[in-house]
Each structure stands twice: as C-alpha cells, then as structure tokens.
C-alpha cells in the first residue's frame, strides 16, 4: 500500500479508492506543524497503518526542516514510543 501525500495530509487508499488511513496536519508558522488527526479504518487497525503514516509525516518534516507538535493522541503516543522522533518535537 502506497502512502499518498497532499499538503496537510498523508493517506492510504484501497485499490478501489476508498480511504483506509489518513493523517492530517496544519502549519503552525514557518518552522512547525501540528498533527491534529489520525484515522485508520476499523478493518485495517491491526496492520500498523497509523504508525506508517506518522513515520511518513516525520520523514517529510525532517526533509523540510520542520518541527512537529503531535496533538493527536495517536501521534503523541507514537512520539513517546519512538525515541528517534524526539529530535523533531517542537518545544
């Protein structure tokens, strides 16, 4: 499953185009973004799609030299679990 990207959104669709998982974020100035929502379809929840989406945003923001404020509870938990994300946390 490929992760697609749009401004403010990374997402995964099924072959028929239905939304399987999505993470959204908004700009918080020039150097920060806020992850505000993560969605994974119920039948996909054991596949790790949410974690893959957080990793995708982290990679994207690392490339753009931006820090992240994980307001979404799922994203916040992923940041707590993954020490390599700590350098991208906005203070």
LOLUM-133958 format. One record per atom (N, C-alpha, C): residue in one letter; atom name; z, x, y. Coordinates in nm, 4 decimals. Atoms other than C-alpha are relative to their C-alpha. Layout:
<A; CA; <Z; X; Y>>
...
//
This chain:
<X; N; <0.0000; 0.0838; -0.1187>>
<X; CA; <0.0000; 0.0000; 0.0000>>
<X; C; <0.0000; 0.0878; 0.1243>>
<X; N; <0.0124; -0.0777; -0.1225>>
<X; CA; <-0.1079; 0.1414; 0.3308>>
<X; C; <0.0825; -0.0606; 0.1123>>
<X; N; <-0.0724; 0.0436; -0.1192>>
<X; CA; <0.1080; 0.1243; 0.6401>>
<X; C; <-0.0977; 0.0012; 0.1167>>
<X; N; <0.0867; 0.0119; -0.1173>>
<X; CA; <-0.0915; -0.0011; 0.9366>>
<X; C; <0.0857; 0.0114; 0.1249>>
<X; N; <-0.0747; -0.0193; -0.1234>>
<X; CA; <0.0069; 0.0776; 1.2932>>
<X; C; <-0.0717; -0.0636; 0.1173>>
<X; N; <0.0440; 0.0516; -0.1294>>
<X; CA; <-0.0302; -0.1016; 1.6222>>
<X; C; <0.1070; 0.0427; 0.0994>>
<X; N; <-0.1018; -0.0313; -0.0992>>
<X; CA; <0.1522; -0.0380; 1.9475>>
<X; C; <0.1195; -0.0930; -0.0194>>
<X; N; <-0.1217; 0.0781; 0.0165>>
<X; CA; <0.5107; -0.1517; 1.8864>>
<X; C; <0.0204; -0.0595; -0.1372>>
<X; N; <-0.0081; 0.0656; 0.1313>>
<X; CA; <0.4556; -0.2386; 1.5212>>
<X; C; <-0.0637; 0.0870; -0.1079>>
<X; N; <0.0564; -0.0574; 0.1223>>
<X; CA; <0.4053; -0.0801; 1.1792>>
<X; C; <0.0163; -0.1090; -0.1056>>
<X; N; <-0.0077; 0.1102; 0.0948>>
<X; CA; <0.3295; -0.3164; 0.8925>>
<X; C; <-0.0818; 0.0265; -0.1252>>
<X; N; <0.0694; -0.0076; 0.1281>>
<X; CA; <0.2064; -0.3614; 0.5358>>
<X; C; <-0.0477; -0.1400; -0.0350>>
<X; N; <0.0576; 0.1282; 0.0400>>
<X; CA; <-0.0260; -0.6395; 0.4248>>
<X; C; <-0.0412; 0.0056; -0.1466>>
<X; N; <0.0513; 0.0095; 0.1360>>
<X; CA; <-0.1240; -0.7597; 0.0803>>
<X; C; <-0.1522; 0.0085; 0.0048>>
<X; N; <0.1460; -0.0055; 0.0068>>
<X; CA; <-0.4839; -0.7408; -0.0369>>
<X; C; <-0.0655; -0.1225; 0.0629>>
<X; N; <0.0570; 0.1219; -0.0590>>
<X; CA; <-0.5365; -1.0979; 0.0822>>
<X; C; <0.0380; -0.0169; 0.1476>>
<X; N; <-0.0306; 0.0023; -0.1422>>
<X; CA; <-0.3996; -1.0174; 0.4293>>
<X; C; <0.1328; -0.0615; 0.0394>>
<X; N; <-0.1303; 0.0558; -0.0370>>
<X; CA; <-0.0556; -1.1779; 0.4084>>
<X; C; <0.0986; 0.1140; 0.0293>>
<X; N; <-0.0971; -0.1007; -0.0426>>
<X; CA; <0.2318; -0.9889; 0.5711>>
<X; C; <0.1057; 0.0209; -0.1081>>
<X; N; <-0.1020; -0.0334; 0.0992>>
<X; CA; <0.4549; -0.8094; 0.3196>>
<X; C; <0.1225; 0.0623; 0.0648>>
<X; N; <-0.1114; -0.0684; -0.0662>>
<X; CA; <0.6666; -0.5988; 0.5544>>
<X; C; <-0.0432; 0.0418; 0.1398>>
<X; N; <0.0298; -0.0331; -0.1391>>
<X; CA; <0.6939; -0.5180; 0.9236>>
<X; C; <0.1233; 0.0590; 0.0669>>
<X; N; <-0.1056; -0.0529; -0.0854>>
<X; CA; <0.8992; -0.3116; 1.1650>>
<X; C; <-0.0551; -0.0013; 0.1420>>
<X; N; <0.0456; 0.0055; -0.1385>>
<X; CA; <0.8814; -0.3625; 1.5401>>
<X; C; <0.0933; 0.0816; 0.0880>>
<X; N; <-0.0776; -0.0775; -0.0961>>
<X; CA; <0.9957; -0.1534; 1.8330>>
<X; C; <-0.0564; -0.0218; 0.1392>>
<X; N; <0.0399; 0.0147; -0.1402>>
<X; CA; <0.9835; -0.1672; 2.2115>>
<X; C; <0.0337; 0.1292; 0.0738>>
<X; N; <-0.0239; -0.1172; -0.0820>>
<X; CA; <0.9646; 0.1056; 2.4700>>
<X; C; <0.1291; -0.0171; 0.0794>>
<X; N; <-0.1224; -0.0009; -0.0810>>
<X; CA; <1.2886; 0.1985; 2.6445>>
<X; C; <-0.0115; 0.1184; 0.0962>>
<X; N; <0.0266; -0.1108; -0.0908>>
<X; CA; <1.1490; 0.4246; 2.9123>>
<X; C; <-0.1054; 0.0926; -0.0569>>
<X; N; <0.1042; -0.0956; 0.0380>>
<X; CA; <0.9252; 0.7268; 2.8796>>
<X; C; <0.0277; 0.0732; -0.1312>>
<X; N; <-0.0335; -0.0887; 0.1118>>
<X; CA; <1.1145; 0.9050; 2.6044>>
<X; C; <0.0741; -0.0668; -0.1154>>
<X; N; <-0.0758; 0.0682; 0.1048>>
<X; CA; <1.2798; 0.6379; 2.3885>>
<X; C; <-0.0670; -0.1307; -0.0411>>
<X; N; <0.0391; 0.1322; 0.0489>>
<X; CA; <1.2000; 0.3349; 2.1749>>
<X; C; <0.1207; -0.0628; -0.0683>>
<X; N; <-0.1044; 0.0763; 0.0681>>
<X; CA; <1.4245; 0.0643; 2.0335>>
<X; C; <-0.0628; -0.0699; -0.1202>>
<X; N; <0.0416; 0.0761; 0.1184>>
<X; CA; <1.3681; -0.0504; 1.6747>>
<X; C; <0.0820; -0.1280; 0.0014>>
<X; N; <-0.0713; 0.1263; -0.0177>>
<X; CA; <1.4532; -0.4179; 1.7068>>
<X; C; <-0.0120; -0.0973; -0.1173>>
<X; N; <0.0168; 0.0975; 0.1084>>
<X; CA; <1.3364; -0.5844; 1.3853>>
<X; C; <-0.0670; 0.0661; -0.1201>>
<X; N; <0.0650; -0.0397; 0.1251>>
<X; CA; <1.2534; -0.5116; 1.0223>>
<X; C; <-0.0059; -0.1242; -0.0885>>
<X; N; <0.0199; 0.1134; 0.0903>>
<X; CA; <1.1103; -0.7724; 0.7851>>
<X; C; <-0.0648; 0.0503; -0.1278>>
<X; N; <0.0638; -0.0233; 0.1291>>
<X; CA; <1.0317; -0.7466; 0.4145>>
<X; C; <0.0007; -0.1326; -0.0743>>
<X; N; <0.0103; 0.1247; 0.0761>>
<X; CA; <0.9054; -1.0440; 0.2151>>
<X; C; <0.0943; 0.0059; -0.1199>>
<X; N; <-0.1019; 0.0053; 0.1048>>
<X; CA; <1.1644; -1.1554; -0.0382>>
<X; C; <-0.0474; 0.0594; -0.1323>>
<X; N; <0.0498; -0.0488; 0.1296>>
<X; CA; <0.9460; -1.0787; -0.3415>>
<X; C; <-0.0301; 0.1503; 0.0005>>
<X; N; <0.0277; -0.1434; -0.0113>>
<X; CA; <0.8928; -0.7209; -0.2129>>
<X; C; <0.1257; 0.0830; 0.0258>>
<X; N; <-0.1205; -0.0688; -0.0486>>
<X; CA; <1.2539; -0.6299; -0.1326>>
<X; C; <0.0493; 0.1137; -0.0892>>
<X; N; <-0.0450; -0.1081; 0.0885>>
<X; CA; <1.3102; -0.4044; -0.4343>>
<X; C; <-0.0975; 0.1179; -0.0022>>
<X; N; <0.1033; -0.1036; 0.0026>>
<X; CA; <1.0065; -0.1873; -0.3560>>
<X; C; <0.0196; 0.1094; 0.1043>>
<X; N; <-0.0256; -0.1041; -0.0987>>
<X; CA; <1.1544; 0.0177; -0.0712>>
<X; C; <-0.0923; -0.0018; 0.1205>>
<X; N; <0.0950; 0.0070; -0.1114>>
<X; CA; <0.9038; -0.1056; 0.1862>>
<X; C; <0.0681; 0.0168; 0.1352>>
<X; N; <-0.0722; -0.0145; -0.1261>>
<X; CA; <1.1641; -0.1290; 0.4629>>
<X; C; <0.0272; 0.1459; 0.0318>>
<X; N; <-0.0279; -0.1424; -0.0187>>
<X; CA; <1.2642; 0.2342; 0.4144>>
<X; C; <-0.1280; 0.0758; 0.0337>>
<X; N; <0.1290; -0.0644; -0.0298>>
<X; CA; <0.8970; 0.3371; 0.4148>>
<X; C; <-0.0431; -0.0274; 0.1438>>
<X; N; <0.0362; 0.0332; -0.1377>>
<X; CA; <0.8428; 0.1555; 0.7438>>
<X; C; <0.0864; 0.0767; 0.1005>>
<X; N; <-0.0863; -0.0785; -0.0889>>
<X; CA; <1.1450; 0.3215; 0.9064>>
<X; C; <-0.0488; 0.1450; 0.0028>>
<X; N; <0.0502; -0.1377; 0.0072>>
<X; CA; <1.0155; 0.6592; 0.7858>>
<X; C; <-0.1301; 0.0149; 0.0775>>
<X; N; <0.1262; -0.0036; -0.0729>>
<X; CA; <0.6745; 0.5763; 0.9321>>
<X; C; <0.0227; 0.0043; 0.1506>>
<X; N; <-0.0306; -0.0001; -0.1439>>
<X; CA; <0.8194; 0.4978; 1.2753>>
<X; C; <0.0646; 0.1330; 0.0395>>
<X; N; <-0.0645; -0.1279; -0.0286>>
<X; CA; <1.0390; 0.8093; 1.2610>>
<X; C; <-0.1060; 0.1097; 0.0129>>
<X; N; <0.1064; -0.1001; -0.0039>>
<X; CA; <0.7340; 1.0242; 1.1846>>
<X; C; <-0.0865; -0.0154; 0.1253>>
<X; N; <0.0814; 0.0292; -0.1178>>
<X; CA; <0.5308; 0.8564; 1.4584>>
<X; C; <0.0711; 0.0431; 0.1285>>
<X; N; <-0.0744; -0.0345; -0.1209>>
<X; CA; <0.8041; 0.9017; 1.7195>>
<X; C; <0.0272; 0.1504; 0.0077>>
<X; N; <-0.0160; -0.1458; 0.0010>>
<X; CA; <0.8640; 1.2612; 1.6119>>
<X; C; <-0.1276; 0.0639; 0.0573>>
<X; N; <0.1275; -0.0514; -0.0497>>
<X; CA; <0.4930; 1.3285; 1.6754>>
<X; C; <-0.0168; -0.0243; 0.1499>>
<X; N; <0.0117; 0.0359; -0.1421>>
<X; CA; <0.5194; 1.1576; 2.0168>>
<X; C; <0.1154; 0.0548; 0.0838>>
<X; N; <-0.1148; -0.0609; -0.0677>>
<X; CA; <0.8400; 1.3469; 2.1019>>
<X; C; <0.0885; -0.1041; 0.0682>>
<X; N; <-0.0851; 0.1067; -0.0522>>
<X; CA; <1.0401; 1.0259; 2.1496>>
<X; C; <0.1230; -0.0158; -0.0872>>
<X; N; <-0.1246; 0.0292; 0.0703>>
<X; CA; <1.3953; 0.9381; 2.0538>>
<X; C; <0.0039; -0.1482; -0.0363>>
<X; N; <-0.0058; 0.1366; 0.0525>>
<X; CA; <1.4918; 0.6177; 1.8703>>
<X; C; <0.1418; -0.0563; 0.0142>>
<X; N; <-0.1239; 0.0771; -0.0003>>
<X; CA; <1.7631; 0.3583; 1.9266>>
<X; C; <-0.0173; -0.1068; -0.1087>>
<X; N; <0.0168; 0.0967; 0.1088>>
<X; CA; <1.7958; 0.1694; 1.5943>>
<X; C; <0.0947; -0.1197; 0.0154>>
<X; N; <-0.0841; 0.1188; -0.0167>>
<X; CA; <1.9333; -0.1713; 1.6991>>
<X; C; <-0.0048; -0.0917; -0.1217>>
<X; N; <0.0135; 0.0813; 0.1210>>
<X; CA; <1.8028; -0.3492; 1.3896>>
<X; C; <0.0998; 0.0509; -0.1042>>
<X; N; <-0.1000; -0.0441; 0.0979>>
<X; CA; <2.0818; -0.3417; 1.1268>>
<X; C; <-0.0583; 0.0810; -0.1166>>
<X; N; <0.0601; -0.0750; 0.1112>>
<X; CA; <1.8465; -0.2249; 0.8508>>
<X; C; <-0.0374; 0.1407; 0.0449>>
<X; N; <0.0391; -0.1322; -0.0508>>
<X; CA; <1.7038; 0.0596; 1.0618>>
<X; C; <0.1234; 0.0850; 0.0278>>
<X; N; <-0.1238; -0.0726; -0.0278>>
<X; CA; <2.0541; 0.1567; 1.1725>>
<X; C; <0.0582; 0.0562; -0.1291>>
<X; N; <-0.0505; -0.0453; 0.1298>>
<X; CA; <2.1637; 0.1793; 0.8076>>
<X; C; <-0.0855; 0.1139; -0.0555>>
<X; N; <0.0880; -0.1079; 0.0448>>
<X; CA; <1.8594; 0.3935; 0.7260>>
<X; C; <0.0294; 0.1291; 0.0748>>
<X; N; <-0.0347; -0.1186; -0.0775>>
<X; CA; <1.9502; 0.6328; 1.0075>>
<X; C; <0.1325; 0.0591; -0.0478>>
<X; N; <-0.1285; -0.0489; 0.0505>>
<X; CA; <2.3048; 0.6562; 0.8701>>
<X; C; <-0.0153; 0.0662; -0.1369>>
<X; N; <0.0227; -0.0539; 0.1346>>
<X; CA; <2.1751; 0.7259; 0.5171>>
<X; C; <-0.0804; 0.1301; 0.0010>>
<X; N; <0.0928; -0.1130; -0.0004>>
<X; CA; <1.9133; 0.9845; 0.6149>>
<X; C; <0.0344; 0.0981; 0.1121>>
<X; N; <-0.0447; -0.0990; -0.0988>>
<X; CA; <2.0552; 1.2887; 0.7888>>
<X; C; <-0.1172; 0.0617; 0.0765>>
<X; N; <0.1153; -0.0593; -0.0691>>
<X; CA; <1.7045; 1.4163; 0.8733>>
<X; C; <-0.0479; -0.0860; 0.1179>>
<X; N; <0.0353; 0.0867; -0.1129>>
<X; CA; <1.6667; 1.1198; 1.1119>>
<X; C; <0.0910; 0.0236; 0.1210>>
<X; N; <-0.0999; -0.0133; -0.1058>>
<X; CA; <1.9718; 1.2211; 1.3174>>
<X; C; <-0.0535; 0.0675; 0.1259>>
<X; N; <0.0526; -0.0714; -0.1169>>
<X; CA; <1.7736; 1.4537; 1.5447>>
<X; C; <-0.0836; -0.0906; 0.0899>>
<X; N; <0.0787; 0.0933; -0.0811>>
<X; CA; <1.5698; 1.1543; 1.6640>>
<X; C; <0.0829; -0.1103; 0.0633>>
<X; N; <-0.0864; 0.1024; -0.0603>>
<X; CA; <1.8679; 0.9385; 1.7596>>
<X; C; <0.0138; 0.0220; 0.1490>>
<X; N; <-0.0205; -0.0074; -0.1458>>
<X; CA; <1.8798; 0.8642; 2.1308>>
<X; C; <0.1481; -0.0112; 0.0273>>
<X; N; <-0.1420; 0.0098; -0.0337>>
<X; CA; <2.2194; 0.9195; 2.2876>>
<X; C; <0.0211; -0.0688; 0.1327>>
//
